[in-house]
Amino acid sequence: MRIRVAVACLMFALVGESRADTPPFDLPETIGWRDVFEGIAVAELTLTQPRPLRVHLAKVDLLADGVSVVANSDNGERPDEVDGCYTTTFLEQQACQIAINGAPFGPGRAKEGETQDVSGLVVSHGVVVSPIEVPGEPDRAALVFRGPTAAIESPPIDLSGVSTAVGGFGVVLAQGKVVRDETTPEKVLDGVHPRSAFALRRGGAELLLLVVDGRQPGYSEGVTLEELGKMIGLLGYEEGLNLDGGGTTSLAIANETGKAVLLNRPINDKQPGQQRVAASHLGVFARSLPVESKPTSP
């Protein structure tokens, strides 16, 4: 969802786990996690409350042997900051095992390889690809790595020692409580859309990549930002960051040959299954499971 909102300041309100008028999610008592790589497990949830939803999850043990992360590099002397690509293309280019779309961006050029500007922080291999400051826009939070573990940080962010970072819009869960940005227009806060998010627990040692499909009536209709924060909390995580969503929402995994396979069903230009070019991503490298532990290919 490419949204640019200019505000003079950000004011956050902790609203607890949910508003009284927010219907509960019918989450299962036990999540059916499936190990796909060493340190990475995935799950898919089919919910009916508060509306039809398909939720795709990938949890990453950042301390597992062989696990590391990667973000988009800059595009050198070309205009703007990066060359846009699909999440599946990013995964195959990096030869990583799982990848999710990242920060908001513009101008939203539709073709892969066309230049894009990231609206927020991206750091790749210790190099700042996109600064956190965007003229006319609020500084946004980011997922930051200064070693194997991660943190979700709001500005100002000290970039000393940061090896990788991918920004988002705003924090939706802080210390286990849903966060609501009271300065953001209600249609942005309360609109029901596809969403992508990072979440953390275990002191930043476990990272969750989460996508909720949307804009597909009867299949998956999306969630509000408050619902996104609530869902992350109900899944047992302590911190959550909303990423670019809408048609950009996408989560991909590598199959046994290294080819990227979408876990979710994105929707772009009203076409289910069609990806949108994104300007930034987070990819995760991990080792293959032992032969006796390997699941069926996705």
Buried (B, 14 or more C-beta within 10 A) or exposed (E): BBBEBEEEEBEBEEBEBBEEEBEEBEBEEEBEEEEBBBBBBBBEBEBEEBBBBBBBBBBBBBEBEEBBBBBBBBBEEEEBBBBBBBBBBBBBBBEBBBBBBBBBBBEBBEEBEBBBBBBBBBBBEEEBBBBBEBEEBBBBBBBBBBEBBBBBBBBEBEBEEBBBBBBBBBBBBBEBBBBBBEBBEEEBBEBBBBBBBBBBBEEBBBBBBBBBBBBBEEBBBBBBBBBBBBBBBEBEBBBBBBBBBBBBBBBBBBEEEEEBEBBBBBBBEEEEEEBBBBBBBBBBBBBBBEEEEEEEEB
